[in-house]
Amino acid sequence: MTDASRRERDPAGGGYGGLPKSPCGFSAMEGLTKPPRFAAHLGVRAPDRPLFRELAGSTDVQTQLAFVARRFAGISDNFLLLRSPGEQTAIGRYAQELGLEFGSFVHDPLRWNHPIWTQTGRTGRATLRAALAESLAAAGRVEARTVSCVTGRDPDRAFALQLRAMADNLAWAAEHAARAGVTLCIETTHPSFAPGALIERFDDALQILRHVDHAAVQLNLDIGHLALHGEDILPAIALSRGSIGMVQLADVPGRVEPGAGTLDWPPIFEALRECGYSGLLELELEPLEEGAAGERALLQRLSAFSGPALRR
């Protein structure tokens, strides 16, 4: 990874990693023309492990939403589809009452590492149709506008054929998603956190996006996964201009909160703003330190980018 996305500044003063320096300057919060809109989560690795399971006092969803609403702009839930339709509706209503925007959830979370999106033939399309209907219905219950799409890799099948099949299936699904007001987002993942996934290279995600060529299929720009692959974050954001459906944040090494790792976040936030992205920044991570102390440290680190209130 080059200095384009790290804290070390170009000694010559020319910006980061040879990129032109932003006229905004990049010194923590004062370098941001608009504070980031962070979203907490109700579970990244498991549905009963929300981001603030200690400070909120309970892992109960309503307790979590009330705690998050005092500090953040939104909430996401990787495992929304494992909750009953009644629970989904209740989450959506309570989030709306609290003024929380609902972010994303994972499509078909129990089979995310199976080659679901690369299936072909009538049986494959029928499976996709049923799973898509479930995702779109859940999105309507919580008023989500983005769904993260990950699929497994079939080791016995040519990679190029799998990419083409996923693109064809997403092109088919795009019309259904568009009618529901939902964007399907392709995520580039890293094997240390998502082993066996098909899309690990940013270029492969862009290739699928170009093939589909539909506004209802966009990128899930996961900064942490890109960084773990050694991608230059600022050029990746520039290449994604106009195609970013959602953004997930994690610092590296590991998947920890911004400010706890090696990435230089103010230029990343500013690059996202400059390319027109104004949506939620989903914290798909766990605090660097464990327990209540770690959650407090996370809030403190984020406040450097958003100010003490951490709100809109």
C-alpha positions in Angstrom: 0.0 0.0 0.0 1.4 3.4 -0.9 1.2 6.7 1.1 -1.9 7.6 -0.8 -3.9 6.1 2.1 -1.6 6.1 5.0 -0.7 8.7 7.6 2.8 9.4 6.4 2.8 12.5 4.4 4.9 13.1 1.3 8.1 14.7 2.6 8.1 17.0 -0.4 4.8 18.4 0.7 3.1 17.4 -2.5 0.2 15.5 -0.9 -0.1 11.8 -0.4 1.7 9.2 -2.5 2.3 11.6 -5.4 -1.4 12.7 -5.6 -2.1 16.4 -5.6 -2.8 17.8 -2.1 -6.4 18.7 -1.5 -7.1 22.4 -1.0 -9.0 21.5 2.1 -5.8 20.4 4.0 -6.1 17.1 6.0 -5.7 17.8 9.7 -8.3 15.7 11.4 -11.7 17.3 11.6 -10.6 20.8 10.3 -9.8 19.2 7.0 -13.3 17.9 6.4 -15.8 20.2 4.7 -18.7 18.1 6.0 -18.6 15.6 8.9 -18.9 11.9 8.0 -22.3 10.2 8.6 -21.3 7.1 10.5 -23.6 4.0 11.0 -23.1 1.5 13.8 -24.0 -2.2 13.4 -26.3 -4.8 15.0 -23.8 -7.6 14.2 -20.9 -8.2 11.9 -19.8 -11.7 12.7 -23.0 -12.8 14.5 -26.5 -11.4 15.0 -26.2 -11.2 18.8 -22.9 -9.2 18.8 -23.8 -5.5 18.1 -21.1 -2.9 18.1 -22.0 -1.4 21.5 -22.9 -4.6 23.5 -21.2 -3.2 26.6 -21.9 0.5 26.7 -25.5 0.1 25.6 -26.1 -2.2 28.6 -27.8 -4.9 26.6 -27.6 -6.6 23.2 -31.4 -6.2 22.8 -32.0 -4.5 19.4 -34.2 -1.7 20.8 -31.6 -0.9 23.4 -28.9 -0.8 20.8 -30.9 1.4 18.5 -31.7 3.9 21.2 -28.0 4.1 22.2 -26.8 4.4 18.6 -29.5 7.1 17.8 -27.9 9.5 20.3 -24.5 9.3 18.5 -24.8 8.2 14.9 -26.7 8.9 11.7 -27.6 5.3 10.9 -27.6 1.6 11.6 -26.7 -1.5 9.6 -27.4 -5.2 10.2 -25.5 -8.0 8.3 -27.9 -10.5 9.6 -31.3 -8.8 9.1 -32.5 -11.7 7.0 -32.1 -14.1 10.0 -34.7 -12.1 11.9 -38.4 -12.7 11.5 -40.5 -10.4 9.3 -42.1 -9.1 12.4 -38.7 -8.3 14.0 -37.7 -6.6 10.8 -40.8 -4.5 10.7 -40.3 -3.5 14.4 -36.6 -2.6 13.8 -37.6 -0.4 10.8 -40.4 1.4 12.7 -38.2 2.0 15.8 -35.3 3.2 13.7 -37.6 5.6 11.9 -39.0 6.9 15.2 -35.4 7.6 16.4 -34.4 9.3 13.2 -31.9 6.6 12.3 -31.3 5.8 8.6 -31.1 2.1 7.9 -28.0 1.2 6.0 -27.3 -2.2 4.4 -27.7 -5.9 5.1 -26.2 -9.0 3.5 -28.1 -10.8 0.8 -28.6 -14.5 1.6 -26.3 -14.4 4.7 -26.3 -18.2 5.4 -25.0 -18.9 1.9 -22.8 -15.9 1.3 -19.8 -18.2 0.6 -21.7 -20.5 -1.7 -21.7 -19.9 -5.5 -25.2 -18.6 -5.4 -24.8 -15.6 -7.7 -23.0 -17.7 -10.3 -25.7 -20.3 -10.8 -27.1 -20.9 -14.3 -30.1 -22.6 -15.7 -33.7 -22.7 -14.5 -33.0 -24.2 -11.1 -30.3 -21.6 -10.4 -32.5 -18.7 -11.5 -35.4 -20.0 -9.3 -33.1 -20.1 -6.3 -31.9 -16.6 -7.0 -35.5 -15.4 -7.5 -36.6 -16.7 -4.1 -33.6 -15.2 -2.3 -33.9 -11.9 -4.1 -37.6 -11.7 -3.2 -36.7 -12.2 0.5 -34.1 -9.5 0.4 -36.3 -7.0 -1.3 -39.2 -7.6 1.1 -36.8 -7.2 4.1 -35.5 -4.0 2.6 -39.0 -2.6 2.4 -39.7 -3.4 6.0 -36.7 -1.5 7.3 -36.6 1.1 4.5 -33.1 -0.1 3.5 -31.8 1.1 0.1 -28.7 -1.0 -0.2 -28.0 -4.7 -0.1 -24.5 -6.1 0.0 -23.9 -9.0 -2.5 -21.2 -11.5 -1.9 -20.9 -14.9 -3.4 -18.7 -18.0 -3.1 -16.1 -19.2 -5.6 -16.5 -22.7 -7.2 -13.0 -24.2 -7.4 -14.1 -26.6 -10.1 -15.3 -23.9 -12.5 -13.4 -21.4 -14.6 -13.1 -18.1 -12.8 -14.0 -16.0 -15.9 -17.1 -18.0 -16.4 -18.1 -17.4 -12.8 -17.6 -13.6 -13.2 -19.7 -13.6 -16.3 -22.5 -15.6 -14.7 -22.6 -13.3 -11.7 -22.7 -10.3 -14.0 -25.6 -11.9 -16.0 -27.5 -12.7 -12.8 -27.1 -9.2 -11.4 -28.2 -7.7 -14.7 -31.4 -9.8 -14.4 -31.9 -8.9 -10.7 -31.3 -5.2 -11.3 -34.7 -4.6 -12.8 -36.4 -6.2 -9.8 -34.2 -4.2 -7.4 -34.9 -1.0 -9.2 -38.6 -1.4 -9.0 -38.2 -1.8 -5.2 -36.0 1.2 -4.9 -33.0 -1.0 -3.8 -29.4 -1.0 -5.0 -27.5 -4.3 -5.1 -23.9 -3.6 -4.2 -20.9 -5.8 -5.2 -18.3 -6.1 -2.5 -14.6 -6.8 -2.9 -13.5 -9.0 0.1 -10.3 -10.2 1.6 -9.8 -13.9 2.3 -8.6 -13.2 5.9 -12.2 -12.2 6.7 -14.2 -13.7 3.9 -12.5 -16.9 2.7 -13.8 -18.5 -0.4 -15.5 -15.4 -1.9 -15.5 -14.9 -5.6 -14.8 -11.2 -5.8 -11.4 -10.4 -4.1 -9.9 -8.0 -6.7 -11.2 -4.5 -7.1 -10.7 -4.8 -10.9 -13.1 -7.8 -11.0 -15.8 -5.8 -9.2 -15.4 -3.0 -11.8 -15.5 -5.6 -14.6 -18.9 -6.9 -13.4 -20.2 -3.4 -12.9 -19.3 -2.4 -16.5 -21.0 -5.6 -17.8 -24.2 -5.0 -15.9 -24.4 -1.3 -16.7 -27.4 -0.6 -14.5 -28.0 2.0 -11.9 -29.4 -0.5 -9.5 -26.1 -2.4 -9.3 -23.3 -0.4 -7.7 -20.1 -1.0 -5.6 -19.9 -1.7 -1.9 -16.7 0.2 -1.4 -15.2 -1.6 1.7 -12.2 0.5 2.6 -10.8 -2.2 5.0 -10.9 -5.0 2.4 -9.3 -2.8 -0.3 -6.5 -1.8 2.1 -5.8 -5.4 3.1 -5.3 -6.2 -0.6 -2.8 -3.3 -0.9 -5.1 -1.1 -3.0 -4.4 2.6 -3.1 -7.5 3.9 -1.5 -7.7 7.4 -3.0 -7.3 6.2 -6.7 -9.8 3.4 -6.0 -12.3 6.0 -4.8 -11.7 8.1 -7.9 -12.2 5.1 -10.2 -15.5 4.4 -8.4 -16.9 7.9 -9.0 -20.6 7.6 -9.8 -20.7 3.9 -9.0 -20.6 3.9 -5.2 -23.8 2.4 -3.8 -22.5 2.1 -0.2 -19.3 2.5 1.8 -18.1 0.3 4.7 -15.2 1.4 6.9 -12.5 -0.5 8.8 -8.9 0.4 9.6 -6.0 -2.0 9.2 -4.4 -4.2 10.2 -7.4 -6.2 11.3 -10.8 -4.6 11.0 -10.8 -1.9 13.6 -12.1 1.6 14.0 -10.8 4.5 11.9 -7.9 6.1 13.8 -6.9 2.8 15.4 -4.8 1.5 12.5 -2.5 2.8 9.7 -4.9 4.5 7.2 -5.1 8.2 6.9 -8.8 8.9 7.1 -9.4 12.6 6.5 -8.3 12.4 2.9 -10.4 9.3 2.4 -13.5 11.1 3.8 -12.8 14.1 1.6 -12.2 12.0 -1.5 -15.6 10.3 -1.0 -17.2 13.7 -0.6 -15.5 15.1 -3.7 -16.7 12.1 -5.8 -20.3 12.8 -4.8 -20.9 10.2 -2.1 -23.1 11.5 0.7 -24.5 8.2 2.1 -23.8 6.5 5.3 -20.3 5.3 6.3 -21.0 1.9 7.8 -18.7 0.7 10.6 -18.2 -2.9 9.7 -15.7 -3.6 12.3 -15.0 -4.4 16.0 -13.2 -2.0 18.4 -9.4 -2.4 18.7 -9.7 -2.9 22.4 -12.2 -5.3 24.0 -15.1 -4.4 26.4 -16.5 -1.1 27.5 -13.1 0.5 27.4 -12.7 -0.4 23.8 -16.1 0.9 22.9 -15.3 4.2 24.6 -12.0 4.4 22.8 -13.9 3.8 19.5 -16.2 6.7 20.2 -13.3 8.9 21.1 -11.4 8.1 17.9 -14.5 8.7 15.7 -15.1 12.1 17.5 -11.8 13.3 16.0 -13.5 13.1 12.6 -17.1 14.1 13.5 -16.9 16.2 16.6 -18.0 15.2 20.1 -21.7 14.6 19.1 -20.9 12.1 16.4 -24.3 12.9 14.9 -25.5 14.2 11.5 
